[in-house]
Amino acid sequence: MSSVVVANSNPVYAKKIAAVLRTGGFYVGGVCESGAQLMDFANRHYLGGVVVTSVKLKDMSAVNLPRVIRRGYDFLFVIDPRFSGGEPEGCISLRMPLNRMELVATVGMFLNLAAAPVSAPRSEEDGEKGEQAIRRAKSLLMTRNHLTEAQAHRFIQKKSMDAGRKMAETAFIILNG
C-alpha cells in the first residue's frame, strides 16, 4: 500500500494536514518534523507514496529531498506565498493558506497516477478526446498547482513516461483523480 507522509517543521501544522488527509480517506503512514525522519520513513516503506511537505524542515531544506529519497515517492510542497524559490522539476506545490479540497484532490491525483494500470491502445477517434484531456489536465495543474503551461506539460509527460502510458491516459487520470 502506498503511504502518505506529512513533513513539516511545525508539528501542530503537520498533524492538521494529516487529519485533513485522513478525513479525505487517505492512509497517512507518518508525520515527520525533520528531513532525517522523512528519509528514514522512506527507506523503511518500500512501496512509495506521496510526501506532503513544507519547503523548510527542522534540519534541512526539503527542496533537495526528491533527489535524495528513493524513487516511488511523489512530492507535494506546501509553499508560503512569500517563498521566492521554485520547487524541483516534476514536483507539485500548493500555496498557503491551504484549500482542503485542493489538498485532497492533489494527493488523490498522485495516488491514482501511481496505481492506475496501463490500458489498451485507443482508437484514432479517441485521439481528439485525448488531446482535449491533455489541455484540460494542463489547465487544472496550472490553476490548482500554480504551474506554467510548460511545467504542466512536462509533469504530464514525465508521469506518462515513468508509468509507460500515453499522455492522454495520464491526463484522464489527473482529471478523474
Secondary structure, DSSP 8 states (H G I E B T S, - for coil): --EEEEE-SSHHHHHHHHHHHHHTT--EEEEESSHHHHHHHHHH-TT-EEEEEESB-SSSBGGGHHHHS-TTEEEEEEE-TT--S---TT-EEEESS--HHHHHHHHHHHHHHHH--------SHHHHHHHHHHHHHHHHHHHHH---HHHHHHHHHHHHHHHT--HHHHHHHHHH-
